[in-house]
Amino acid sequence: MKRPLVVAAALVLAVGAVGWVVVQKLRGPALDGYQVASRPLVQTVVATGRVVAVSRAQVGSPVTGVLLERRVEEGDAVKPGDVLAVLRSDDLQAAVREAEAALAQLQQSTRPQAQAALREAEARLAQASREAARRRDLFQRQLIAREAMEQAVQAETIARSAAEQARLASSSLSEGNPNEAAARARVATARAQLAKTTIRAEVAGTVLTRNAEPGDLVQPGRILFEIARAGATEVLVPLDEKNLEVLALDQPAMCIADAYPSRPFPARVTFIAPSVDPQRGSVDIRLTVAPVPDFLRQDMTVSVNVETGRRDSALVVPNDALSEVDGDRARLWRVADGRATRLEVVLGLRGLAMTEITGGLEAGDWILADAKADIEEGSRARVRQAALPDGTTDAATRKELPAKFD
């Protein structure tokens, strides 16, 4: 009696198994998918850039000479007036001494001599004038001949001319006269040339490069030092021109230096280039960093995430569920009443992993995770809830969307 019961039980199990398989086939394949829901969304543009100074000053020598001293190294902080290098200046020092000696001779020798000559000429003129007056008086009293009187008058005239010449000579050497001004200008020129042999920083900043060593012959036009001006630090980022539509000034960004991946720092878009590089098809943007982290160095490689849009609540789907993306349109598989249908949706903000849907779907709809799933329009399908790109749903908590039968 037991054998027929065993056989009967086996037949029941077999029939049940076959029935289950048939039911599963009728329900369609089980495919990974997502349930559409509202959640916060941030749209970002990701790129790589480099740390740059707001501007750089290139320092050279205005005169030709041999470099005698170099007083700064790369990385040194300098301020306006700090000495960067000194050139040999023997000949220019001699020129300064020569010009100063000429000015001193004018002030201490030539001018006093001219003033003394003027006093002597004026004294002779006074003497000649007195003599001429005396002889005129004697001539009127007929005590001397006319010739003697005329000789005295002629001597007075000669003395007056000499005095006038001495007066002009002294005036030309007086303080502030053109001769002295020219001598002072020669001194100033010689000193200015000498000062050019001391190369100083014109701006505050950090020395980036040094391109000369003591003993080198330097000439005008050769860059000896490059200084990054103190102040704001920027990150220069070339972006694909297709991102221009979503870029705007003052957008926030988060930067991560490749050398310090655990120390992100904030920045903000402060410049968007007015033109596109035709060779690369890119547009340069600049991000101002404030405050500036102490570890940043010039030309560091930096990864940048520019926040170009934000929604506190948006209807979103994972990007892998979208296909045939064209502008603000895309297509995906929606599963409703146990059947999969191809659907066109309207896109909004696009994040790195999720995209906003502004038309075509509603909260609670189910979609397939694989936008290129190998199924036919209207075919039956079951949806297993897959993990979202941010990991909010894992495999251990998956649930399956119930199927309906016609």
C-alpha positions in Angstrom: 0.0 0.0 0.0 2.9 2.3 0.6 4.4 2.0 -2.9 1.3 3.5 -4.7 1.3 6.4 -2.2 5.0 7.2 -2.9 4.3 7.1 -6.6 1.3 9.3 -6.2 3.3 11.8 -4.1 6.1 11.8 -6.7 3.6 12.5 -9.5 2.1 15.4 -7.5 5.6 16.9 -7.0 6.4 16.5 -10.7 3.2 18.1 -11.7 3.7 20.9 -9.3 7.3 21.5 -10.6 6.1 21.5 -14.2 3.3 23.9 -13.2 5.7 26.2 -11.5 8.0 26.3 -14.5 5.0 27.0 -16.7 3.8 29.8 -14.4 7.3 31.3 -14.3 7.4 31.3 -18.1 4.0 32.9 -18.3 5.2 35.6 -15.9 8.3 36.3 -18.1 12.0 36.6 -17.2 13.1 38.2 -13.9 15.1 41.3 -14.7 16.9 43.8 -12.5 15.1 47.2 -12.3 14.4 50.2 -10.2 11.3 51.9 -8.7 11.1 55.5 -9.7 11.1 57.8 -6.6 11.9 61.4 -5.7 15.2 62.2 -4.1 17.8 65.0 -3.9 19.9 65.4 -7.0 23.1 67.4 -7.8 24.3 68.0 -11.3 28.1 68.3 -11.7 30.7 68.7 -14.3 33.9 66.7 -13.7 37.3 67.7 -15.1 41.0 68.0 -14.3 42.9 71.2 -14.0 46.0 72.8 -12.5 46.7 75.2 -9.7 47.9 78.6 -11.1 48.6 82.0 -9.6 46.3 84.9 -10.6 49.3 86.4 -12.4 53.0 85.9 -12.7 55.8 88.4 -12.8 58.8 87.7 -15.0 62.0 89.5 -13.7 65.0 90.2 -15.9 68.0 92.5 -16.0 67.7 95.9 -17.6 71.4 96.1 -18.3 74.1 93.7 -19.5 76.4 92.4 -16.8 77.9 89.4 -15.0 75.8 88.0 -12.1 77.7 88.4 -8.9 75.2 87.2 -6.3 71.8 85.4 -6.3 70.0 85.9 -3.1 66.8 83.8 -3.5 65.8 80.2 -4.1 62.6 78.6 -5.5 59.8 78.8 -3.0 61.2 81.9 -1.2 58.5 84.5 -0.4 59.5 88.0 -1.4 58.0 91.5 -1.1 58.5 94.7 -3.2 62.1 95.9 -2.9 63.7 92.7 -1.8 67.0 92.0 -3.6 66.9 89.0 -5.9 70.4 89.3 -7.5 73.4 91.6 -7.8 75.4 92.2 -11.0 79.1 93.3 -11.2 79.1 97.1 -11.4 82.7 98.4 -11.3 82.4 100.5 -14.4 79.0 102.0 -13.4 80.4 102.8 -10.0 83.2 104.7 -11.6 80.8 106.6 -13.8 78.8 107.7 -10.7 82.0 108.9 -9.0 83.0 110.8 -12.2 79.6 112.5 -12.4 79.6 113.3 -8.7 83.1 114.8 -9.0 82.0 117.0 -11.9 79.1 118.3 -9.8 81.3 118.9 -6.8 83.9 120.8 -8.9 81.1 123.0 -10.2 79.8 123.7 -6.7 83.0 123.9 -4.8 85.5 125.3 -7.4 84.1 126.7 -10.6 81.3 128.6 -9.0 83.5 130.3 -6.2 86.1 131.2 -8.8 83.4 132.8 -11.0 82.0 134.7 -8.0 85.5 135.9 -7.1 86.1 137.1 -10.7 82.8 139.0 -10.6 83.8 140.8 -7.4 87.2 141.7 -8.9 85.6 143.0 -12.1 83.1 145.0 -10.2 86.0 146.5 -8.1 87.9 147.5 -11.2 84.8 149.0 -12.7 84.3 151.1 -9.6 87.9 152.2 -9.7 87.7 153.1 -13.4 84.4 155.0 -12.9 86.0 157.1 -10.1 89.0 157.8 -12.3 86.9 158.8 -15.2 84.8 161.2 -13.0 88.0 162.7 -11.6 89.5 163.4 -15.0 86.2 164.9 -16.3 86.3 167.3 -13.4 90.0 168.2 -14.1 89.2 168.6 -17.8 86.4 171.0 -17.1 88.8 173.0 -15.0 91.2 172.9 -17.9 93.8 171.2 -15.8 94.4 168.2 -18.1 94.2 167.6 -21.8 91.2 166.1 -23.5 93.2 163.0 -24.4 93.8 162.1 -20.8 90.1 162.5 -20.0 89.2 160.3 -23.0 91.6 157.6 -21.9 89.9 157.4 -18.5 86.5 157.2 -20.1 87.7 154.3 -22.4 89.2 152.5 -19.4 85.8 152.8 -17.6 84.0 151.3 -20.6 86.4 148.3 -20.8 86.0 147.7 -17.0 82.2 147.8 -17.4 82.3 145.2 -20.2 84.6 143.0 -18.1 82.2 143.3 -15.1 79.2 142.4 -17.3 81.0 139.3 -18.6 82.0 138.2 -15.1 78.4 138.8 -14.0 77.1 136.5 -16.8 79.6 133.8 -16.0 78.8 133.9 -12.3 75.0 133.8 -13.1 75.5 130.8 -15.3 77.1 128.9 -12.4 74.6 130.0 -9.7 72.6 127.3 -7.8 69.8 125.9 -9.9 71.2 127.2 -13.2 71.1 125.0 -16.3 74.8 124.0 -16.0 74.2 122.7 -12.4 70.9 121.0 -13.5 72.7 119.2 -16.3 75.5 118.1 -13.9 72.9 116.8 -11.4 71.1 115.0 -14.2 74.3 113.3 -15.2 74.8 112.2 -11.6 71.2 110.9 -11.4 71.6 109.0 -14.7 74.8 107.4 -13.5 73.2 106.4 -10.2 70.1 105.0 -12.0 72.3 102.8 -14.2 74.2 101.6 -11.1 70.9 100.8 -9.4 69.9 98.6 -12.3 72.7 96.2 -11.3 70.7 95.4 -8.1 67.7 93.3 -9.3 64.8 93.7 -7.0 61.3 92.2 -6.7 58.6 94.6 -7.9 55.7 92.5 -6.4 55.0 90.4 -3.4 54.8 86.7 -4.1 56.7 83.4 -4.3 59.7 82.7 -6.4 58.8 79.9 -8.9 61.9 79.6 -11.0 65.5 81.0 -11.1 67.3 80.8 -14.4 70.8 82.3 -13.7 73.7 81.5 -11.4 76.7 83.6 -10.2 79.2 84.1 -13.1 76.5 84.0 -15.8 76.4 86.9 -18.3 72.9 88.3 -18.3 71.4 90.6 -20.8 68.1 92.5 -21.2 65.3 90.3 -22.4 66.5 87.2 -20.5 64.1 86.1 -17.7 66.1 85.5 -14.5 63.2 84.8 -12.1 59.5 84.1 -12.3 57.4 85.2 -9.3 53.8 84.1 -8.6 52.0 87.2 -7.3 50.6 86.9 -3.8 46.9 86.9 -3.4 44.1 84.6 -4.7 45.0 81.2 -6.0 43.1 79.8 -9.0 42.5 76.4 -10.6 42.6 76.5 -14.4 40.3 73.9 -15.9 39.8 73.1 -19.6 36.2 71.8 -20.1 34.6 70.3 -23.2 32.6 73.0 -24.9 29.5 70.9 -24.7 29.3 71.9 -21.0 29.0 75.6 -21.7 25.2 75.5 -21.5 25.2 74.5 -17.8 28.2 76.7 -16.7 27.7 80.0 -14.9 29.8 82.4 -12.8 29.8 81.9 -9.0 28.9 78.2 -9.2 30.5 76.2 -6.3 33.0 73.5 -6.9 34.9 70.9 -4.8 38.5 70.3 -5.6 40.8 67.4 -4.7 44.6 67.6 -5.3 46.0 64.4 -6.7 48.8 64.6 -4.1 46.4 65.0 -1.2 43.2 63.0 -2.0 42.0 63.0 1.6 41.9 66.8 1.8 39.3 68.3 -0.5 38.8 72.1 -0.6 36.1 74.4 -1.9 36.4 76.8 -4.9 34.0 78.9 -7.0 33.8 79.7 -10.7 35.0 83.2 -11.3 35.9 83.2 -15.0 34.6 81.5 -18.1 36.7 82.1 -21.3 34.9 84.1 -24.0 36.3 81.9 -26.7 36.7 78.2 -27.4 40.0 76.5 -28.3 39.4 75.3 -31.8 42.1 72.7 -31.6 40.9 71.0 -28.5 37.2 72.0 -28.6 37.5 73.1 -25.0 36.7 76.2 -23.0 38.9 77.4 -20.1 37.3 78.2 -16.7 39.0 79.5 -13.6 38.0 78.6 -10.1 39.1 80.9 -7.2 40.2 79.1 -4.1 39.5 80.8 -0.8 40.9 80.1 1.7 44.0 78.6 0.1 45.1 75.3 1.7 48.7 75.4 2.9 49.6 72.3 0.9 48.7 73.7 -2.5 51.6 74.2 -4.9 51.8 75.9 -8.3 50.9 73.6 -11.2 49.5 70.8 -9.0 47.0 68.5 -10.7 43.5 68.9 -9.3 40.3 67.0 -9.9 37.3 69.3 -10.0 33.6 68.8 -9.5 31.7 71.9 -10.5 28.1 72.0 -9.2 26.0 73.2 -12.1 22.5 72.4 -10.7 20.7 71.2 -7.6 17.3 69.8 -6.8 16.1 69.2 -3.2 13.6 66.8 -4.6 13.4 65.4 -8.1 12.0 62.4 -9.9 15.2 60.5 -10.8 16.4 57.3 -12.5 19.8 55.8 -12.7 21.8 56.7 -15.9 22.2 53.0 -16.9 18.5 52.7 -17.4 18.6 55.4 -20.2 19.4 54.9 -23.9 19.2 56.8 -27.1 19.9 60.0 -25.3 19.3 63.0 -27.6 19.4 66.4 -26.0 16.7 66.4 -23.3 15.1 63.2 -24.6 15.9 59.5 -23.9 14.2 56.1 -24.0 13.9 53.4 -21.3 12.0 50.2 -20.5 9.0 50.6 -18.2 7.3 47.5 -16.7 3.6 47.9 -15.9 1.0 45.1 -15.4 3.8 42.5 -16.0 4.7 43.8 -19.5 7.7 45.8 -20.7 7.1 48.8 -22.9 9.6 51.1 -24.6 9.0 54.7 -23.4 10.4 58.1 -24.3 11.0 60.4 -21.3 12.0 64.1 -20.9 15.3 64.8 -19.0 16.2 67.5 -16.6 19.3 67.8 -14.5 21.9 65.1 -15.1 24.1 63.9 -12.3 27.0 61.5 -12.4 24.8 58.5 -11.6 21.2 59.7 -11.7 19.2 61.9 -14.0 16.1 63.9 -13.4 12.9 62.9 -15.3 10.6 65.8 -16.0 8.1 64.0 -18.2 7.0 60.5 -19.1 7.2 58.8 -15.7 5.6 59.0 -12.3 6.7 58.2 -8.8 6.3 54.5 -8.2 6.8 53.4 -11.8 9.1 50.4 -12.4 11.8 50.5 -15.0 14.5 48.1 -16.1 18.1 48.6 -15.0 19.5 47.6 -18.4 18.5 50.1 -21.0 19.5 47.6 -23.8 17.7 44.6 -22.3 17.1 41.8 -24.9 13.3 41.8 -24.8 10.5 42.6 -27.2 8.0 45.4 -26.9 5.0 44.3 -24.8 6.6 41.0 -23.7 6.1 39.8 -20.1 8.7 40.6 -17.5 9.3 40.6 -13.8 11.3 43.2 -12.0 13.8 42.5 -9.2 14.7 45.6 -7.3 18.4 46.3 -8.0 20.9 48.3 -6.0 20.9 52.0 -6.9 24.2 53.5 -8.0 24.6 55.0 -4.5 24.0 51.6 -2.8 20.8 52.5 -1.1 19.2 49.1 -2.0 21.4 46.0 -1.8 20.8 42.5 -3.1 19.8 41.2 0.4 16.7 43.4 0.4 15.6 42.9 -3.2 11.9 42.4 -3.9 10.1 41.4 -7.0 7.3 43.3 -8.6 4.2 41.0 -8.7 3.0 40.1 -12.2 -0.5 40.1 -13.5 -2.0 37.6 -15.9 -4.4 38.3 -18.7 
